[in-house]
Each structure stands twice: as C-alpha cells, then as structure tokens.
Amino acid sequence: MANILIKKLKARYNDFNRHPITHKNRIFSLIRYILFNIRLRIFKEIEVGWIEGLNFIVRKGDAGIIGNVYFGLDEFEESVFLLHLLEETDTFLDIGANLGHYSLLVSGIKKSHSIAIEPVTDTFQQLRKQIQLNNLSSLVDAKNIGVSNTDGMLFFSTDRGTMNRVVPEDYPNAIAIDVITIDSILLNYQTPIAMKIDVEGYEKFVLEGAIVLLNNAKLKVLVVELNQSGRKYKVSDEELYATILSFGFKPYAYHVFNRTLQELESYNLNSFNTIFVRDLSYVKSRLAGSKKIRIRHKEF
C-alpha cells in the first residue's frame, strides 16, 4: 500500500512539474493535493474558489472538475484558447458538459452563452448546482439529454461516475435516455462559434447529427477528444479525424504565452483533446485582441 501511495505521489509531482501554472511551485502544489484529498475523505462536498470569482463544488471521484483544484486550470491549453477566443455575443456548444468545466469558464468569465448537454441524471444535477452556485442560469442553458446521429433513445451507463457513456441495452447498470441530434438542438439557437465534444468515444456519431452546423461557416472551432476511446464503438481516431478534416477544419496546438496557433500534422498526440480551426485569420484576430486571464497570480 505504501509503495502504491508513493508511486501515485511521484506521478502527481511530475504532473505538477509539467503544468504551466504549477511547475514553479510543484512542492506546494503536492502538499495542497495531499491536504485536499484528506478533506475529501471527511466532507461529502467541498466548495472551491476558482478563477475571477468563479466557484465550483467537488466530490470524491469528480474527475471532470477536480483537476482544477490541483492545477488551477485543468485542460489548460484548450481552456485558455476558448477564453481568448470567445466574446460576450458568442454562443458556445458544450457536448458532454460533465460537471461544467468549459461552460462555467466561458459563461462565467467571458459572458458567452453556453448550451451545456449532459445526459446522465446524477452528473446533470451536479452540473445544475455548479451553474446555480455561480448565478449563471441566464447564460448557461443546461439540457439533460443525450446526443447522437438521429433523434431517439440510447442506453447510458450509470456506474462510471463522470466517465459514463453509451452502452448496450443489457449493460448491468444502464438507463434509457432520450437523444437528439445537434442540428435539432440548434433549431432555436444562434449558431455557435465553437463546439466542444467529449462523449467517451461516441464523437463520430455526434458529428453525424451535426451536418448542417458543420457546413455553417459561422462555426469556427471544434475541440474534440481523440484518445482511442472510440474503439469500443468500432471507430478509430483516424476515422474521426478524417471526418473532421472533410469539413475544412485543421488541427492546431495553441501556444498560450504568445497566443499563436501551430498547425499539426495530425490530431494532437500530446493531449486527449485536439483544437480544430477553420477561418484561421478570423480566429487569430480574436485571440490577439482578447484580454488576459488571471489564474493564481499569473496572467495569460
């Protein structure tokens, strides 16, 4: 047991050493990590102060948001990219919103309108609590539905915490949930400038229900998870990647400190998420003109 704990602490120390916010105070970050996990063993929920007045609630096992406690901002590159990109008049579509990391950021800090889609009831209820905690109900439209390539019904797991996903009907802990296409969702909304998709491998089917949106030039950015999780649905990352490219998007890495985009030869192999951009000049102009974001005494 002690060896396992030491190994885990070493791994977390290395994570702190690599992260742009914590790498210069990695010892302090490790101590904070230890103390916070002790608190989580005592309290059911903990409210945490975050960025520019935002707060969030975290429970043990809340992988979708707890990284922000440790690093200040988890999924750093893509999160800051969206904060630099979005403006108050924009709409952001958050497919697989989970506990609200992205919707809270863009609506809470940039005052953009978010459409947050989260199918699993327990996770959705926590998402609603995060929205209400930050008084963002007027800016974040949260929907307790699933997304697919047709309107209908699918089964979702309920025993995987924030990692719940589409499963077969005979899965031991499955619940039937209504699903709808992205194009159907957006019939009553302004076209989003950016969309994030994180649906545990089901991304290709989600995109198949968004053909109208994907052909709309007003959509400039996709942030999509590509980490081989589609294999369970017999979809390779390469197949998903080819689908995205077919709509005129290209993959980029975002260098936060000088606000530059570097075109990649494939999807981002150094991150679970890849930033895809079309209309590069428009996006670059947005990035250059955005105000700085302050995170733990650092500005980006």
N, C-alpha and C positions, 0 to 999 in steps of 0.2 A: 504493500500500500504506500509506504513512504517513497519507494522508487517511482511509483506512478505519479505521485504528487510532485516530486522534484522534476520529473520529465515534463509534466504539464506546466510548471512554473518556468522552466527553461524555454519552452516553446512560446509562452506568452511574453517572456522577456524579449525574445527575438522579434516577435510581432511589434512590440513597442519600439524596438530599435529601428525597425523599417518604416514605421509610420511617420509622416511629416510633422505631425503635431507632438508626438511623444518621444521622438528619438533623442532629444537632448535632455530629457528628464525621465529616462526609462526606469531608473530605480524607484523614483517617487511614484511613477505610474504602476509599477508592480506592487508596491505597498498599497496603493489605492485599490487595485484589483483584489488583493487578498482581503482587505478590510470590508470592501463592498460585498464580497461573497459570504463573509461571516454574517453581515447584516441580513443578507437574503435568507440565511438559514433561520433567522429569528423572526423576521417580519414577512407577512404574506405578500405585501406590495410596498414598493418604495417610490416616492416621487422624486424625480431628479431634475435639477436645473440644467438647462442646455445652452442654446445659442440665442443671443439677442432677445432674451426674455421668454423664450420657449421653455416648456417643461414636458416631461413625459413620465409615465408610470411603467415600472418594470417589475416583472415577477420572475421567479426562478424558471429557467427554460425559455424565456422570451428572446430567442436568438435573433428575431427580426429587428430588435432595437437595442439590446443590451450592449452591443459593441460601442455605442455612443457614450456609455458610461466610462469605458476603458480608454477610448481613443479621443474623445471629444467630438469626433465626427467619423463614423464608420462609412465604408464605401466612399472614401474621400474624394477621389478624382472625379467620379461621375456626379457626386453630390454637389461639389463646388461648381462643376461645369453647369449644372442646371440652375444653380443660384446666380451664376454670372450671365446665363442666357435669358432667363425669364424676366418678364416685366409685369406690372400690375394689370394690364389689359389682356394678358395671355390666359389661355386655358391649357392645363396640363392633365393628361390622362394617365392614371396610375393603375395598371392592370396587375392584380396580385399585390394590393396595397399592404397586406400584412398588418403590422401594428402602426403603420402610418409614417415611417421614416421620411419618405420623399414628399408626401402630401403635406405633412406638418412643416417641413422646411420651406417649400416653395410658396405655400399659402401663408405661413406664419411670418416669414422674413420678406418675401417679395410681393405678398398680397395678390398673387396669381390665383385664379380659380382652378381648383383641383376636382377631378372626378375620380373618386377612390373606389375601386372594385375589389371586394373581398368576400369570397363565397362561404367560408366556414363560420358558423354562428359564433362560437366562442371567441375566435380571433376578431370577428367583426365587432362584437360587443366591446372588446378592449380597444379597438380602433375608435369606436364612438366615444369611449371615455377619454382617449387622448385628444380628440377633436374638441370635446366639451371643456376639458381642462384648460385648453388654450383659447377658448371663445372663438373658435374658427368655423362654427356651424354655417355661417353665411358664406364662407369661402370654400369649404370642402363639402362636396356632395358625395356622401358615402352610400354605396349600394351593396346590399347583401345578396349578391347573385354571382353566378359563375359566367365565364366567357368561353365560347367555342366557335366552330365554323358554321353552326346552324343554331337556331333557337330551339330549345327543347329541355332535356333533363340529363344530367350526368350524376355519377356517384363519386363522392369525395371521402377520403379518409378522415377520421376524427381523433386518431390516436398518435399523431405525429407532431403535435404542437404547432409551431409556426411553419412547419415543413409539410403540412397536409397537402394532398394532391388528388388528381383524378385517379380513380381506382375501378376495378371491375365490380359488378353488382354483388358478387359473392365474397368480396373482401370482408373479413370478420368485423371490422369497425367502420362501416360505410354508411353514409347518409345521402339521400337523394336531394339534389339541389337544382333549381331552375337555372338554365344557362341561356345566354343571349349573345348575338354577335356584336362586335364593336360598332359596325355600321348601324345596327338597330339602336344601340345606346345613344349614338351621336345624332340621331334624328332631331332631337330637341336641344342640342348644344352647339355652341360656337366650335369651329374646327380647332383642335388643339395644335399648338406649335410643336409640342414634344409629347412623346409617349414612352412610358417605361413598362416593360413586360417581364415579370418574374413569376412564372406559373409552374415551377418544378418540372420542366421538361415538356410541357404542353404548348410551348410557344408557337410552333408551326401551325397548329390547328386554330389558335387565336388569330394569327395573321391571315389565315384563310377566310376568316369572317370580317376582315377589315379592308377589303379590296377597294371600296370607294374612298376610304380615308387614305390608304397608301397611294392612291392615284391623285390625291389632292395636294397641290404644290404648297399649300399653307402649312402642311406638316413638314417640319424641317429636320427633326431629330428623333431617333429611336435609341433607347437604352435597353438592351436585351441581354438576358442571361444566356450564355453559351458555355456549359460546363459538363457536357456529355450526359446531362440528366434526361435528354430526350430518348435515350436508348430504350428505356422501359416502354416507350410507345413506338419503337422501331423507327425512330427519326434520328439521324446523325446530325451533329453540329454543322457538318459541311452542307447538308441538305437545307437546313435552316438558313445558313449563311448565304447560300445561292439564292434563296427566295428573297431575302432582304436586298441583296445587290440588284435583283431584277427590277426593283422599283426606283433605282437611281441613287441609292444610298451607298456611302463608302465608309469603311471603318477608320476610326481615329483614336489616338491616345491624346489626352489633354494634359498639357504641362501647366499646372495651376499657377506657378510662381511668375511665369512670363505670359500667361494666357495665350499660348499657342497650341494649335492642333497639328499633330503629326500623323500623316496618313500611314496606315499599316498595310502590310502585305496580305494579312488575313484578319480574322477576328482576333481580339486581344487574348493572347495566350498567357498573359501575366495577371489576368483578372477574371473573375467569374462573369463580369458584365463587359459588354462592348458598347462604345458610343458610336452610333452611325449618324452621318450628316449628309444632307444634300442642300444645295444652295449655300456653298461654303462661304462666299463673300458676305452674305447676309448674316450668317451665324458669327463669323469673325467680327463683324461690326458690332453686334450685340455684346460679345464677350469683352471687347476692348472698352466699351462705354459703360460697363456696369460698375456700380460702387463696390468697394471692398467689403468683405465679410469678416467679422471679428470672432475668432474661436480661441478660447483660453489664452487671451493676451497676445494672440498673433492675428495678423490681418492677411487676407488672401484675396 
